[in-house]
């Protein structure tokens, strides 16, 4: 872990960013006290893992049988008030 003052960080930002991207932790100090850290951004999580076996085992079916979606939408539209 390397410490740099605000003035040093201002003058050497590209070098500090390269060190950070290489995996080194860079700490910015003001009057000898740490005020910030440079750490690389974590890549975003794309999608979520799905347990299809669990979903199949826990599938819920309506008690009244299959749902007529067209009739359901029509009923919702009739009940809609402006």
Secondary structure, DSSP 8 states (H G I E B T S, - for coil): -EEEEHHHHHHTHHHHHHHHHTT--EEEEETTEEEEEE--------S----HHHHHHT----TT-S--HHHHHHHHHHH---
